[in-house]
Amino acid sequence: MAETFDVDTPTLNRFVMASTHDHDLVILMNAIATSCKIITSAVQRAGISKLYGLAGETNSTGDDQKKLDILSNDIMINALVNSGVCSVLVSEENEDPIIVPAGKSGKFCVAFDPLDGSSNIDCNVSVGTIFSVYERSPGSGGTVDDLLRSGAHCICAGYVAYSSAVEMVFTFRGGDVHGFCLDSTIGEFVHTRVKMMFPEDGGKKIYSCNEGNSHWWDQAIKDSVETFKDEKNPYAARYVGSMVADIHRTILYGGIYLYPADAKSPKGKLRLLYEGIPMAMIIEQAGGIASTGMFNGKIQRVLDLVPDEIHAKCPIIMGGKRDVQAVYDQFTKQGFDVPEL
């Protein structure tokens, strides 16, 4: 039987154009998508191309860099600088911001983690790319201040998961969350998930956190996890250690992902501009809750935080309303004021 082909393939570029009619945004998303296609090839050939192992350097936050970290970072920087629509870039792998030369400068400012979960590379566990997009302020030629704003100013956020399939999930500010799978036969991201939402009933009862840090947690977080383990209503534990993989599963299946502030990391561990804000935007627009937990004396929305520097960190408690409420209940028992969900 002859193979049939869809001659009306709903590609990423077509979707962005139909949604925004902004040619510059189409160019930007095409640059990001092209980067992720090349990173896909590098990840899939990492063993053959001898890209496993450390590069002998550390990144902006002191983490050891892998060879694929550096390669992925170079790929994204090259594509974004040469897209002609970006003015400022911030990468996890670079201590300082990258200011695009005037001749190639455009209206967008992009923060990104080129290869999230890279500690998993050598054992062939899922990794990903995360990005957030801002527009430079009126009258600005493009400075770091254009990125040092709350998530309310983020116009687009997304992530790409490199696994059994390569999937991009992204959203525009105030819009729905959509998923696109990379079709290797045509080399395009194809629209496969429409209006991704948390399961209405809360979905599966899954908690995801690094319990190796539990010694340093606040009591409310310790009590929350013990509640999830209650034999009368037990949750399953699932933790990949790659934020992209853990968040993707949490949106699709339900549950909660926690990386709270603690005595060891009072500001949290994850970076606000290219991990916290983009994931929070996706989580909220998929019907979930993106909270900091207890941070700087109160419980806050991640999207309300304003980074004071490009590699600012934040704590994360993200998931469905049912499961985040279970954590809030423990803070209430400790005497803290919690927002209503």
C-alpha positions in Angstrom: 0.0 0.0 0.0 1.4 3.4 -1.0 2.4 5.7 1.9 0.1 8.8 2.2 1.4 12.3 2.9 -0.2 15.3 4.5 0.1 18.0 2.0 -1.3 20.5 4.5 1.3 19.9 7.3 0.7 22.3 10.2 4.3 23.4 10.8 5.7 25.6 13.6 6.4 28.5 11.2 2.9 28.5 9.8 1.4 28.4 13.3 3.5 31.3 14.5 2.6 33.4 11.5 -1.1 32.6 11.8 -1.1 33.4 15.5 0.9 36.6 15.5 1.3 38.0 11.9 4.7 39.1 13.2 7.4 38.3 10.6 10.2 39.1 13.1 8.7 36.6 15.6 8.5 34.0 12.8 12.2 34.5 12.1 13.0 34.3 15.8 11.1 31.0 16.3 12.7 29.6 13.1 16.1 30.4 14.5 15.3 28.7 17.8 13.8 25.7 15.9 16.8 25.4 13.7 19.1 25.5 16.7 17.2 22.7 18.3 17.3 20.6 15.2 21.1 20.9 15.2 21.2 20.2 18.9 19.0 17.1 18.3 21.6 15.8 15.8 24.4 16.5 18.3 22.6 14.7 21.2 21.8 11.7 19.1 25.4 11.4 17.8 27.0 12.3 21.2 28.6 8.9 21.7 29.7 8.4 18.1 31.1 12.0 17.9 32.8 11.6 21.3 30.8 14.5 22.9 30.3 12.8 26.2 32.3 14.0 29.3 33.4 17.3 30.8 34.8 20.1 28.9 37.0 21.2 31.8 35.2 24.4 32.5 32.3 25.8 34.6 29.4 27.9 33.5 28.0 31.1 34.9 26.6 29.5 38.0 29.5 27.3 38.8 28.2 24.0 37.3 30.7 21.8 35.4 30.3 22.2 31.7 29.9 19.2 29.4 31.2 19.1 25.8 27.5 19.1 24.6 26.8 22.2 26.8 29.4 24.2 25.0 28.4 23.0 21.6 24.7 23.6 22.2 25.4 27.1 23.5 27.5 27.9 20.4 24.8 26.7 18.2 22.1 28.8 19.8 24.2 32.0 20.0 25.2 31.7 16.3 21.6 31.2 15.2 20.1 34.0 17.3 22.9 36.6 16.6 22.6 36.0 12.9 18.8 36.0 12.8 18.8 39.8 12.7 15.9 40.1 15.2 17.7 39.9 18.6 19.5 42.6 20.5 20.4 40.9 23.8 21.1 37.2 24.6 21.5 35.6 28.1 22.7 32.1 28.3 23.3 29.9 31.4 26.7 29.1 29.9 27.9 32.7 29.7 28.8 34.8 32.7 28.0 38.0 30.8 25.1 39.0 28.5 25.7 38.9 24.7 25.0 42.3 23.1 24.2 41.8 19.4 26.2 44.2 17.1 24.1 47.1 15.8 24.1 45.9 12.2 22.4 42.6 13.2 20.3 43.9 16.1 16.6 43.5 16.4 13.7 43.9 18.8 13.9 40.7 20.8 15.8 39.8 24.0 16.2 36.0 24.6 17.3 34.1 27.7 18.0 30.4 27.3 19.4 27.3 28.9 20.8 25.5 25.8 21.0 22.1 27.3 19.0 21.6 30.5 19.8 18.5 32.5 23.2 18.1 31.0 24.4 16.1 34.0 22.4 13.3 32.5 24.1 13.3 29.1 26.6 10.6 29.7 23.9 8.1 30.9 21.6 8.8 27.9 18.7 10.4 30.0 16.4 13.0 28.5 17.8 16.6 28.2 16.2 19.7 26.9 16.4 23.4 25.9 14.5 26.2 27.7 13.9 29.8 26.4 12.1 33.0 27.3 11.6 35.9 24.9 11.1 39.6 25.8 10.8 42.7 23.6 13.2 45.5 24.2 11.6 48.6 25.9 10.5 51.5 23.7 13.5 53.7 23.1 15.9 51.1 24.2 18.7 50.0 21.9 18.8 46.7 23.7 20.3 46.4 27.2 20.3 43.9 30.0 17.5 46.0 31.7 15.2 44.8 28.9 15.5 41.3 30.4 15.5 42.3 34.1 11.8 42.4 34.3 9.1 40.2 35.7 7.4 37.4 33.8 4.5 39.7 33.0 6.8 41.2 30.3 7.7 37.8 28.8 6.0 37.5 25.4 6.9 33.9 24.6 8.3 30.9 26.4 9.1 27.3 25.5 11.1 24.2 26.0 12.3 21.4 23.8 12.7 17.8 25.1 15.2 15.5 23.4 14.0 12.0 24.0 12.2 9.2 22.1 10.7 12.0 20.2 11.9 15.6 20.0 9.1 17.9 21.2 8.8 21.6 21.4 6.2 23.1 23.8 5.6 26.8 23.8 3.1 29.5 24.5 2.6 33.2 23.8 1.7 35.5 26.6 -1.9 35.1 27.5 -2.4 32.2 25.0 -2.7 28.5 25.0 0.1 26.0 25.3 0.9 24.0 22.2 3.2 21.1 21.4 5.2 20.4 18.2 7.1 17.2 17.3 10.1 17.2 15.1 9.3 15.1 12.0 12.7 13.9 10.8 11.4 13.0 7.4 10.7 16.6 6.5 12.9 18.4 9.0 10.1 20.4 10.5 8.4 20.8 13.9 4.8 19.7 13.3 1.8 20.8 15.4 0.8 17.7 17.5 -0.7 18.9 20.8 -3.4 21.6 20.8 -4.2 23.5 24.0 -2.2 21.4 26.4 -3.8 21.5 29.9 -3.4 19.9 33.2 -5.9 17.0 33.7 -9.1 18.5 35.1 -9.3 16.1 38.0 -5.6 16.7 38.9 -4.5 13.6 37.0 -2.0 11.1 38.4 -0.7 11.6 41.9 3.0 12.1 41.3 5.5 14.1 43.3 8.8 15.0 41.8 11.7 16.3 43.8 15.3 15.6 44.9 14.8 14.0 48.3 18.5 14.0 48.8 18.1 17.6 49.8 15.4 17.0 52.3 17.7 17.5 55.3 17.9 21.2 54.4 14.2 21.8 53.6 11.7 23.9 55.5 9.5 21.9 57.8 6.4 22.6 55.6 8.1 21.1 52.5 9.2 18.0 54.6 5.6 17.6 55.9 4.2 18.0 52.3 6.4 15.2 51.0 5.5 13.0 54.0 1.8 13.7 53.2 2.4 12.5 49.6 3.8 9.3 51.0 0.8 8.7 53.3 -0.2 5.0 52.9 -3.9 5.9 52.8 -3.5 8.0 49.7 0.0 7.5 48.4 1.6 9.4 45.5 4.1 7.9 43.1 7.7 9.3 43.2 9.2 10.3 39.8 12.3 12.4 39.5 14.4 12.6 36.3 16.7 15.4 37.3 16.2 17.2 34.0 13.7 20.0 34.5 12.3 19.8 31.0 11.5 16.1 31.4 10.0 16.5 34.8 7.9 19.5 33.9 6.7 17.9 30.6 5.5 14.8 32.5 3.9 16.9 35.1 1.8 18.9 32.6 0.8 15.8 30.7 0.1 13.4 33.6 -0.6 15.7 36.5 1.2 16.0 39.8 3.7 18.4 41.3 7.4 19.3 40.8 9.3 20.8 43.7 12.7 22.4 43.9 12.2 24.6 47.0 14.5 27.1 48.7 16.3 25.5 51.7 19.0 26.1 54.2 21.7 25.2 51.7 20.2 27.3 48.8 18.1 30.0 50.4 17.5 31.6 47.0 16.7 28.3 45.3 18.7 26.5 42.8 17.0 27.1 39.4 17.6 30.2 37.4 14.8 32.7 37.1 15.2 34.1 33.5 15.7 30.9 31.6 14.2 28.2 33.9 11.7 29.7 36.4 9.9 32.3 34.3 9.5 30.3 31.0 8.4 27.2 32.9 6.0 29.2 35.1 4.4 30.9 32.1 3.8 27.5 30.4 2.5 25.9 33.7 0.1 28.7 34.4 -1.2 28.9 30.9 -1.8 25.1 31.0 -4.0 25.6 34.0 -1.5 24.9 36.7 0.2 26.8 39.6 3.7 28.1 39.5 4.7 29.2 43.1 8.0 30.0 44.8 6.9 28.4 48.0 8.3 30.3 51.0 10.8 32.8 49.5 12.0 36.1 51.0 9.5 35.8 53.8 6.4 35.1 51.8 4.8 32.8 49.2 4.8 34.3 45.7 4.1 33.6 42.1 7.2 32.9 40.1 6.0 35.3 37.3 5.9 38.2 39.8 9.6 37.9 40.6 11.9 40.5 39.2 15.4 39.3 38.6 18.1 41.5 40.1 20.8 40.1 37.8 20.8 37.8 34.7 21.6 34.6 36.6 19.2 35.3 39.5 17.9 32.1 41.1 14.4 31.2 42.4 12.7 28.3 44.2 10.1 26.3 42.3 6.8 24.6 43.3 4.9 23.8 40.1 1.9 21.6 39.4 -1.8 21.2 39.4 -4.0 23.1 41.8 -4.8 19.9 43.8 -1.2 19.1 44.5 0.1 22.7 45.1 -2.8 23.2 47.6 -1.5 20.2 49.5 1.8 22.0 50.0 0.0 25.3 50.8 -2.0 23.4 53.5 1.3 22.5 55.3 2.5 26.2 55.2 -0.9 27.1 56.7 -0.4 24.6 59.5 3.0 26.3 60.2 1.2 29.7 60.6 2.1 31.3 57.3 -0.3 33.2 55.1 -0.9 31.5 51.8 -2.6 32.8 48.6 -5.9 31.4 47.5 -5.7 29.1 44.4 
